[in-house]
Amino acid sequence: MDKNYIARMREKVGHEGMIFVSAFGVLWNEAHDAILLEKRWDSDEGWGFPGGYLEYGDSPMQAVKREFKEETNLDVEITRVLGIATHETSKNSWGDAQETIGIGFEVKHVAGELLKDGTETLDLQFVPINPEPKMFVPQAQKTMHLILTDNEISDQPWMREKNE
């Protein structure tokens, strides 16, 4: 298997700080009272949004569609931008300094049957939004809160500054 973009770049720069862009999607159920979330291979607690880091040459929109297909087997279309968040850490779980710029999109299902990949995604469920789902990291929890509050009352995307 070819190494991904981040692994290739880390071989060159080691643990020094790098900036990465990630993209994730929010898919609502028909009743608009639950969001499709995944149990991730790299976390024992909480949920994550389907999505991932951009590869070189990806647009954020391409990355969301690709990641959704890989992780859920669903083909999706983007319906709107939800928001942008940044997070900086001097030491991530792999010991690297990184700043991540995350871009969230609302998506709609256009084809395919829900199927977890069994590698990155260990479980997929439409998780009810009341109470607010427990996410796998604090940054994702803050993002979930913005989706359930700001995005539900406005079509304007939110911007969450790093470490807020």
FIKOLZA-1660 file (N, C-alpha, C; in steps of 0.1 Angstrom, whole numbers, plus 5000, padded with zeros to 4 digits):
% residues 164
   i   px   py   pz ch aa at
   1 5008 4988 5000  A  M  N
   1 5000 5000 5000  A  M CA
   1 5009 5012 5000  A  M  C
   2 5006 5022 4992  A  D  N
   2 5013 5035 4991  A  D CA
   2 5011 5042 5004  A  D  C
   3 5022 5049 5008  A  K  N
   3 5020 5058 5020  A  K CA
   3 5012 5070 5017  A  K  C
   4 5005 5075 5026  A  N  N
   4 4997 5087 5024  A  N CA
   4 5005 5099 5024  A  N  C
   5 4999 5110 5021  A  Y  N
   5 5007 5123 5020  A  Y CA
   5 5013 5127 5033  A  Y  C
   6 5006 5125 5044  A  I  N
   6 5012 5129 5057  A  I CA
   6 5024 5120 5060  A  I  C
   7 5023 5107 5058  A  A  N
   7 5034 5099 5061  A  A CA
   7 5046 5102 5052  A  A  C
   8 5044 5105 5040  A  R  N
   8 5055 5109 5031  A  R CA
   8 5062 5122 5035  A  R  C
   9 5054 5132 5039  A  M  N
   9 5059 5145 5044  A  M CA
   9 5066 5143 5057  A  M  C
  10 5061 5135 5066  A  R  N
  10 5068 5133 5079  A  R CA
  10 5081 5126 5078  A  R  C
  11 5083 5118 5068  A  E  N
  11 5096 5112 5065  A  E CA
  11 5106 5123 5062  A  E  C
  12 5102 5134 5056  A  K  N
  12 5111 5144 5052  A  K CA
  12 5114 5154 5063  A  K  C
  13 5103 5157 5072  A  V  N
  13 5105 5168 5082  A  V CA
  13 5105 5163 5096  A  V  C
  14 5103 5151 5098  A  G  N
  14 5103 5146 5112  A  G CA
  14 5091 5151 5120  A  G  C
  15 5094 5155 5132  A  H  N
  15 5083 5159 5141  A  H CA
  15 5081 5174 5141  A  H  C
  16 5088 5182 5133  A  E  N
  16 5086 5196 5132  A  E CA
  16 5071 5200 5128  A  E  C
  17 5067 5212 5132  A  G  N
  17 5053 5216 5130  A  G CA
  17 5050 5217 5115  A  G  C
  18 5038 5212 5111  A  M  N
  18 5033 5212 5098  A  M CA
  18 5019 5216 5098  A  M  C
  19 5014 5221 5087  A  I  N
  19 5000 5225 5086  A  I CA
  19 4993 5215 5076  A  I  C
  20 4982 5210 5081  A  F  N
  20 4974 5200 5073  A  F CA
  20 4960 5205 5072  A  F  C
  21 4953 5202 5061  A  V  N
  21 4939 5205 5059  A  V CA
  21 4931 5192 5060  A  V  C
  22 4920 5193 5067  A  S  N
  22 4911 5181 5068  A  S CA
  22 4897 5186 5063  A  S  C
  23 4889 5176 5059  A  A  N
  23 4875 5179 5055  A  A CA
  23 4866 5168 5060  A  A  C
  24 4855 5172 5065  A  F  N
  24 4845 5162 5070  A  F CA
  24 4831 5166 5066  A  F  C
  25 4823 5156 5067  A  G  N
  25 4809 5157 5062  A  G CA
  25 4799 5154 5073  A  G  C
  26 4788 5161 5072  A  V  N
  26 4776 5159 5082  A  V CA
  26 4765 5155 5073  A  V  C
  27 4760 5142 5075  A  L  N
  27 4749 5136 5069  A  L CA
  27 4738 5134 5079  A  L  C
  28 4727 5141 5077  A  W  N
  28 4715 5140 5086  A  W CA
  28 4706 5128 5081  A  W  C
  29 4699 5122 5091  A  N  N
  29 4689 5112 5087  A  N CA
  29 4677 5120 5081  A  N  C
  30 4667 5113 5076  A  E  N
  30 4655 5119 5070  A  E CA
  30 4647 5128 5080  A  E  C
  31 4647 5124 5093  A  A  N
  31 4639 5132 5102  A  A CA
  31 4647 5144 5108  A  A  C
  32 4660 5145 5104  A  H  N
  32 4669 5156 5108  A  H CA
  32 4670 5156 5123  A  H  C
  33 4671 5144 5129  A  D  N
  33 4673 5144 5144  A  D CA
  33 4684 5135 5147  A  D  C
  34 4692 5130 5137  A  A  N
  34 4704 5122 5140  A  A CA
  34 4714 5125 5129  A  A  C
  35 4727 5123 5132  A  I  N
  35 4738 5126 5123  A  I CA
  35 4746 5113 5121  A  I  C
  36 4750 5109 5109  A  L  N
  36 4758 5097 5107  A  L CA
  36 4772 5100 5113  A  L  C
  37 4776 5092 5122  A  L  N
  37 4789 5093 5128  A  L CA
  37 4796 5079 5128  A  L  C
  38 4809 5080 5130  A  E  N
  38 4817 5067 5130  A  E CA
  38 4825 5065 5143  A  E  C
  39 4826 5052 5146  A  K  N
  39 4836 5048 5156  A  K CA
  39 4849 5046 5149  A  K  C
  40 4859 5053 5153  A  R  N
  40 4872 5053 5146  A  R CA
  40 4881 5042 5152  A  R  C
  41 4891 5038 5143  A  W  N
  41 4900 5028 5147  A  W CA
  41 4910 5033 5158  A  W  C
  42 4912 5046 5158  A  D  N
  42 4923 5052 5166  A  D CA
  42 4918 5058 5179  A  D  C
  43 4905 5055 5183  A  S  N
  43 4900 5061 5195  A  S CA
  43 4890 5051 5201  A  S  C
  44 4891 5049 5214  A  D  N
  44 4882 5040 5221  A  D CA
  44 4869 5047 5226  A  D  C
  45 4869 5060 5226  A  E  N
  45 4857 5067 5231  A  E CA
  45 4852 5077 5221  A  E  C
  46 4839 5078 5222  A  G  N
  46 4832 5089 5214  A  G CA
  46 4832 5086 5199  A  G  C
  47 4826 5095 5192  A  W  N
  47 4823 5094 5178  A  W CA
  47 4831 5104 5170  A  W  C
  48 4832 5102 5157  A  G  N
  48 4839 5111 5148  A  G CA
  48 4830 5113 5135  A  G  C
  49 4833 5124 5129  A  F  N
  49 4826 5127 5116  A  F CA
  49 4833 5119 5105  A  F  C
  50 4826 5114 5095  A  P  N
  50 4833 5108 5083  A  P CA
  50 4841 5119 5077  A  P  C
  51 4854 5117 5074  A  G  N
  51 4862 5127 5067  A  G CA
  51 4877 5123 5069  A  G  C
  52 4886 5132 5065  A  G  N
  52 4900 5130 5067  A  G CA
  52 4908 5141 5061  A  G  C
  53 4921 5139 5061  A  Y  N
  53 4931 5148 5056  A  Y CA
  53 4931 5148 5040  A  Y  C
  54 4933 5160 5035  A  L  N
  54 4934 5161 5021  A  L CA
  54 4947 5155 5016  A  L  C
  55 4947 5149 5005  A  E  N
  55 4959 5144 4998  A  E CA
  55 4964 5155 4989  A  E  C
  56 4976 5155 4985  A  Y  N
  56 4981 5165 4975  A  Y CA
  56 4973 5164 4963  A  Y  C
  57 4968 5175 4958  A  G  N
  57 4959 5176 4946  A  G CA
  57 4944 5176 4949  A  G  C
  58 4940 5172 4961  A  D  N
  58 4926 5172 4965  A  D CA
  58 4921 5186 4967  A  D  C
  59 4909 5188 4964  A  S  N
  59 4901 5200 4969  A  S CA
  59 4894 5195 4982  A  S  C
  60 4890 5204 4991  A  P  N
  60 4883 5199 5002  A  P CA
  60 4870 5192 4998  A  P  C
  61 4863 5196 4988  A  M  N
  61 4851 5190 4983  A  M CA
  61 4854 5176 4978  A  M  C
  62 4865 5174 4971  A  Q  N
  62 4869 5161 4966  A  Q CA
  62 4872 5151 4978  A  Q  C
  63 4879 5157 4988  A  A  N
  63 4883 5149 4999  A  A CA
  63 4871 5144 5007  A  A  C
  64 4861 5152 5009  A  V  N
  64 4849 5148 5016  A  V CA
  64 4842 5137 5009  A  V  C
  65 4841 5138 4996  A  K  N
  65 4834 5128 4988  A  K CA
  65 4842 5115 4988  A  K  C
  66 4856 5116 4987  A  R  N
  66 4864 5104 4987  A  R CA
  66 4864 5097 5001  A  R  C
  67 4865 5105 5011  A  E  N
  67 4865 5099 5025  A  E CA
  67 4852 5093 5028  A  E  C
  68 4841 5099 5024  A  F  N
  68 4828 5093 5027  A  F CA
  68 4827 5080 5020  A  F  C
  69 4831 5079 5007  A  K  N
  69 4830 5067 5000  A  K CA
  69 4839 5056 5007  A  K  C
  70 4851 5060 5010  A  E  N
  70 4860 5050 5017  A  E CA
  70 4855 5045 5030  A  E  C
  71 4850 5054 5038  A  E  N
  71 4846 5051 5052  A  E CA
  71 4832 5046 5054  A  E  C
  72 4823 5050 5045  A  T  N
  72 4809 5046 5047  A  T CA
  72 4803 5039 5035  A  T  C
  73 4810 5038 5023  A  N  N
  73 4805 5033 5011  A  N CA
  73 4794 5041 5004  A  N  C
  74 4792 5053 5009  A  L  N
  74 4781 5062 5004  A  L CA
  74 4787 5072 4994  A  L  C
  75 4780 5075 4984  A  D  N
  75 4783 5086 4975  A  D CA
  75 4775 5098 4980  A  D  C
  76 4781 5109 4982  A  V  N
  76 4775 5121 4987  A  V CA
  76 4777 5133 4978  A  V  C
  77 4768 5143 4979  A  E  N
  77 4770 5156 4973  A  E CA
  77 4770 5166 4984  A  E  C
  78 4778 5176 4982  A  I  N
  78 4779 5187 4991  A  I CA
  78 4767 5197 4989  A  I  C
  79 4761 5201 5000  A  T  N
  79 4750 5210 5000  A  T CA
  79 4753 5224 5005  A  T  C
  80 4763 5224 5015  A  R  N
  80 4767 5237 5020  A  R CA
  80 4780 5236 5028  A  R  C
  81 4786 5247 5030  A  V  N
  81 4798 5248 5039  A  V CA
  81 4792 5251 5053  A  V  C
  82 4796 5243 5063  A  L  N
  82 4792 5245 5077  A  L CA
  82 4801 5254 5084  A  L  C
  83 4814 5253 5082  A  G  N
  83 4823 5261 5089  A  G CA
  83 4838 5257 5088  A  G  C
  84 4846 5265 5094  A  I  N
  84 4861 5262 5094  A  I CA
  84 4866 5263 5108  A  I  C
  85 4875 5254 5112  A  A  N
  85 4880 5254 5125  A  A CA
  85 4895 5251 5124  A  A  C
  86 4903 5257 5133  A  T  N
  86 4917 5254 5133  A  T CA
  86 4921 5249 5147  A  T  C
  87 4931 5240 5147  A  H  N
  87 4936 5235 5160  A  H CA
  87 4951 5233 5159  A  H  C
  88 4958 5237 5169  A  E  N
  88 4973 5236 5169  A  E CA
  88 4977 5228 5181  A  E  C
  89 4986 5219 5179  A  T  N
  89 4992 5211 5190  A  T CA
  89 5007 5210 5189  A  T  C
  90 5014 5210 5200  A  S  N
  90 5028 5208 5199  A  S CA
  90 5032 5194 5198  A  S  C
  91 5022 5185 5202  A  K  N
  91 5025 5171 5202  A  K CA
  91 5012 5163 5200  A  K  C
  92 5010 5158 5188  A  N  N
  92 4998 5150 5186  A  N CA
  92 5000 5136 5191  A  N  C
  93 4991 5127 5188  A  S  N
  93 4992 5113 5193  A  S CA
  93 5004 5105 5187  A  S  C
  94 5010 5110 5177  A  W  N
  94 5021 5104 5171  A  W CA
  94 5034 5111 5174  A  W  C
  95 5033 5122 5183  A  G  N
  95 5045 5129 5188  A  G CA
  95 5049 5141 5179  A  G  C
  96 5040 5145 5169  A  D  N
  96 5044 5155 5160  A  D CA
  96 5036 5168 5163  A  D  C
  97 5043 5180 5160  A  A  N
  97 5037 5193 5161  A  A CA
  97 5029 5195 5148  A  A  C
  98 5016 5200 5150  A  Q  N
  98 5008 5202 5138  A  Q CA
  98 4997 5212 5140  A  Q  C
  99 4994 5219 5130  A  E  N
  99 4982 5227 5130  A  E CA
  99 4972 5221 5119  A  E  C
 100 4960 5219 5123  A  T  N
 100 4950 5214 5114  A  T CA
 100 4939 5224 5111  A  T  C
 101 4936 5226 5098  A  I  N
 101 4925 5234 5094  A  I CA
 101 4915 5225 5089  A  I  C
 102 4904 5225 5096  A  G  N
 102 4893 5216 5093  A  G CA
 102 4881 5223 5087  A  G  C
 103 4876 5218 5076  A  I  N
 103 4865 5224 5069  A  I CA
 103 4853 5214 5069  A  I  C
 104 4842 5219 5074  A  G  N
 104 4830 5210 5075  A  G CA
 104 4820 5213 5065  A  G  C
 105 4814 5203 5059  A  F  N
 105 4804 5204 5049  A  F CA
 105 4792 5196 5053  A  F  C
 106 4780 5201 5049  A  E  N
 106 4768 5193 5050  A  E CA
 106 4767 5186 5037  A  E  C
 107 4763 5173 5037  A  V  N
 107 4762 5165 5025  A  V CA
 107 4749 5158 5025  A  V  C
 108 4745 5154 5012  A  K  N
 108 4733 5145 5011  A  K CA
 108 4737 5132 5004  A  K  C
 109 4730 5122 5007  A  H  N
 109 4733 5109 5002  A  H CA
 109 4727 5108 4988  A  H  C
 110 4735 5103 4978  A  V  N
 110 4730 5102 4964  A  V CA
 110 4731 5088 4959  A  V  C
 111 4739 5079 4965  A  A  N
 111 4740 5066 4960  A  A CA
 111 4748 5057 4971  A  A  C
 112 4746 5044 4969  A  G  N
 112 4754 5035 4978  A  G CA
 112 4746 5031 4990  A  G  C
 113 4750 5019 4996  A  E  N
 113 4744 5014 5008  A  E CA
 113 4755 5015 5019  A  E  C
 114 4750 5019 5031  A  L  N
 114 4759 5021 5042  A  L CA
 114 4766 5009 5046  A  L  C
 115 4780 5010 5046  A  L  N
 115 4788 4998 5049  A  L CA
 115 4801 5003 5055  A  L  C
 116 4805 4999 5067  A  K  N
 116 4817 5004 5073  A  K CA
 116 4829 4997 5066  A  K  C
 117 4840 5004 5066  A  D  N
 117 4852 4998 5059  A  D CA
 117 4859 4987 5068  A  D  C
 118 4857 4987 5081  A  G  N
 118 4863 4977 5090  A  G CA
 118 4877 4980 5093  A  G  C
 119 4883 4990 5087  A  T  N
 119 4897 4993 5089  A  T CA
 119 4898 5006 5097  A  T  C
 120 4895 5017 5090  A  E  N
 120 4894 5030 5097  A  E CA
 120 4881 5032 5105  A  E  C
 121 4870 5027 5100  A  T  N
 121 4857 5028 5105  A  T CA
 121 4853 5015 5111  A  T  C
 122 4851 5015 5124  A  L  N
 122 4847 5002 5131  A  L CA
 122 4832 5001 5133  A  L  C
 123 4825 5012 5133  A  D  N
 123 4811 5012 5134  A  D CA
 123 4805 5025 5128  A  D  C
 124 4793 5025 5122  A  L  N
 124 4786 5036 5117  A  L CA
 124 4772 5036 5122  A  L  C
 125 4768 5048 5127  A  Q  N
 125 4754 5048 5131  A  Q CA
 125 4749 5063 5129  A  Q  C
 126 4736 5064 5127  A  F  N
 126 4729 5077 5128  A  F CA
 126 4727 5079 5143  A  F  C
 127 4734 5088 5149  A  V  N
 127 4734 5090 5163  A  V CA
 127 4725 5102 5166  A  V  C
 128 4715 5100 5175  A  P  N
 128 4706 5111 5178  A  P CA
 128 4713 5123 5184  A  P  C
 129 4708 5135 5180  A  I  N
 129 4715 5147 5184  A  I CA
 129 4710 5152 5198  A  I  C
 130 4700 5146 5204  A  N  N
 130 4696 5150 5217  A  N CA
 130 4696 5137 5226  A  N  C
 131 4705 5136 5235  A  P  N
 131 4715 5146 5239  A  P CA
 131 4726 5147 5229  A  P  C
 132 4734 5158 5229  A  E  N
 132 4745 5160 5220  A  E CA
 132 4755 5148 5221  A  E  C
 133 4758 5142 5209  A  P  N
 133 4767 5130 5209  A  P CA
 133 4780 5133 5215  A  P  C
 134 4786 5123 5222  A  K  N
 134 4800 5125 5227  A  K CA
 134 4809 5122 5216  A  K  C
 135 4818 5131 5213  A  M  N
 135 4828 5130 5203  A  M CA
 135 4841 5125 5208  A  M  C
 136 4850 5120 5199  A  F  N
 136 4862 5114 5203  A  F CA
 136 4873 5123 5208  A  F  C
 137 4873 5136 5204  A  V  N
 137 4883 5146 5209  A  V CA
 137 4875 5159 5212  A  V  C
 138 4881 5167 5221  A  P  N
 138 4874 5180 5224  A  P CA
 138 4872 5189 5212  A  P  C
 139 4881 5189 5203  A  Q  N
 139 4879 5198 5191  A  Q CA
 139 4866 5193 5183  A  Q  C
 140 4864 5180 5182  A  A  N
 140 4852 5175 5175  A  A CA
 140 4840 5178 5183  A  A  C
 141 4841 5178 5196  A  Q  N
 141 4829 5181 5205  A  Q CA
 141 4825 5196 5203  A  Q  C
 142 4835 5205 5202  A  K  N
 142 4832 5219 5200  A  K CA
 142 4826 5221 5186  A  K  C
 143 4831 5214 5176  A  T  N
 143 4825 5214 5163  A  T CA
 143 4811 5209 5163  A  T  C
 144 4808 5198 5169  A  M  N
 144 4795 5192 5170  A  M CA
 144 4785 5203 5176  A  M  C
 145 4790 5209 5187  A  H  N
 145 4781 5219 5193  A  H CA
 145 4778 5231 5183  A  H  C
 146 4787 5235 5176  A  L  N
 146 4785 5246 5166  A  L CA
 146 4775 5241 5155  A  L  C
 147 4776 5229 5151  A  I  N
 147 4767 5224 5141  A  I CA
 147 4753 5223 5146  A  I  C
 148 4751 5219 5158  A  L  N
 148 4738 5218 5164  A  L CA
 148 4732 5231 5169  A  L  C
 149 4740 5241 5170  A  T  N
 149 4735 5254 5174  A  T CA
 149 4736 5264 5163  A  T  C
 150 4748 5269 5159  A  D  N
 150 4749 5280 5149  A  D CA
 150 4744 5276 5136  A  D  C
 151 4747 5264 5131  A  N  N
 151 4743 5260 5118  A  N CA
 151 4728 5257 5117  A  N  C
 152 4721 5254 5128  A  E  N
 152 4707 5252 5128  A  E CA
 152 4699 5265 5127  A  E  C
 153 4705 5276 5131  A  I  N
 153 4698 5288 5131  A  I CA
 153 4702 5298 5120  A  I  C
 154 4713 5294 5113  A  S  N
 154 4718 5303 5103  A  S CA
 154 4724 5296 5091  A  S  C
 155 4723 5301 5079  A  D  N
 155 4730 5295 5068  A  D CA
 155 4744 5300 5067  A  D  C
 156 4748 5309 5076  A  Q  N
 156 4762 5314 5076  A  Q CA
 156 4771 5304 5082  A  Q  C
 157 4783 5301 5076  A  P  N
 157 4793 5292 5082  A  P CA
 157 4799 5299 5094  A  P  C
 158 4803 5290 5104  A  W  N
 158 4810 5295 5115  A  W CA
 158 4825 5294 5113  A  W  C
 159 4833 5301 5121  A  M  N
 159 4847 5300 5121  A  M CA
 159 4852 5299 5136  A  M  C
 160 4858 5287 5139  A  R  N
 160 4863 5285 5152  A  R CA
 160 4879 5287 5152  A  R  C
 161 4884 5297 5159  A  E  N
 161 4898 5299 5160  A  E CA
 161 4905 5288 5167  A  E  C
 162 4918 5286 5164  A  K  N
 162 4925 5276 5171  A  K CA
 162 4925 5277 5186  A  K  C
 163 4923 5265 5192  A  N  N
 163 4923 5263 5206  A  N CA
 163 4912 5270 5213  A  N  C
 164 4902 5274 5206  A  E  N
 164 4890 5280 5213  A  E CA
 164 4880 5268 5216  A  E  C
% end
